[in-house]
Amino acid sequence: MNANTMHLGQGDIEPLILRALVRKLIAKNVLSPDDLKSLLLDAARHSDLVVGNNLTEQEALHIVEGDLLPTFLSP
């Protein structure tokens, strides 16, 4: 195990910490759901989630609304 990566069972703990942090920021009104959507959309637009293909605006929005936002906003 790498010193920079902690593992919890089969998955990394970093995504769990990130989701908890985002939920806490939203609960404290430091980050709004709209701010989160904007951040995730910007990240999706600038990443190569589809190998060898740049995402269109609509594809990025679909990924954010269908996959990413529910992960961060659901309890």
C-alpha positions as CSV (number, residue, x, y, z in Angstrom):
1,M,0.0,0.0,0.0
2,N,1.3,3.4,-1.0
3,A,1.8,5.9,1.9
4,N,-0.2,8.5,0.0
5,T,-3.3,6.2,-0.5
6,M,-5.4,4.8,2.2
7,H,-7.6,1.9,1.3
8,L,-10.9,0.9,2.9
9,G,-11.8,-2.6,1.8
10,Q,-11.6,-2.6,-2.0
11,G,-12.1,1.2,-2.5
12,D,-10.2,4.3,-1.8
13,I,-11.2,6.4,1.2
14,E,-10.6,9.7,-0.6
15,P,-13.9,9.7,-2.5
16,L,-15.7,9.1,0.8
17,I,-13.9,12.0,2.4
18,L,-14.6,14.2,-0.6
19,R,-18.4,13.4,-0.5
20,A,-18.6,14.0,3.2
21,L,-16.7,17.3,2.9
22,V,-19.0,18.5,0.1
23,R,-22.1,17.5,2.0
24,K,-20.9,19.3,5.1
25,L,-20.1,22.5,3.0
26,I,-23.6,22.4,1.5
27,A,-25.2,21.8,4.9
28,K,-23.4,24.9,6.3
29,N,-24.4,26.9,3.3
30,V,-20.8,27.5,2.3
31,L,-21.4,25.7,-1.0
32,S,-24.8,25.7,-2.8
33,P,-26.0,22.8,-5.0
34,D,-25.8,25.2,-8.0
35,D,-22.1,25.9,-7.1
36,L,-21.4,22.2,-6.9
37,K,-23.1,21.6,-10.2
38,S,-21.0,24.4,-11.8
39,L,-17.8,22.9,-10.4
40,L,-18.6,19.4,-11.5
41,L,-19.6,20.6,-15.0
42,D,-16.4,22.5,-15.3
43,A,-14.4,19.5,-14.2
44,A,-16.3,17.2,-16.6
45,R,-15.8,19.5,-19.5
46,H,-12.1,19.5,-19.0
47,S,-11.6,15.8,-18.5
48,D,-11.3,13.0,-20.9
49,L,-13.9,10.7,-19.3
50,V,-14.4,9.1,-22.7
51,V,-11.2,7.7,-24.1
52,G,-10.0,9.5,-27.2
53,N,-13.0,11.9,-27.2
54,N,-13.6,15.3,-25.9
55,L,-17.0,15.7,-24.2
56,T,-19.6,18.0,-25.7
57,E,-21.4,20.4,-23.4
58,Q,-24.5,18.2,-23.4
59,E,-22.4,15.0,-22.7
60,A,-20.7,16.7,-19.7
61,L,-24.1,18.0,-18.4
62,H,-25.5,14.5,-18.7
63,I,-22.7,13.0,-16.7
64,V,-22.9,15.7,-14.0
65,E,-26.7,15.4,-13.6
66,G,-27.0,11.7,-14.0
67,D,-23.9,10.4,-12.2
68,L,-22.0,13.1,-10.2
69,L,-24.6,15.3,-8.6
70,P,-26.6,12.4,-7.1
71,T,-23.4,11.0,-5.6
72,F,-22.7,14.3,-3.7
73,L,-26.2,15.4,-2.9
74,S,-27.9,12.1,-1.8
75,P,-27.7,11.2,1.9
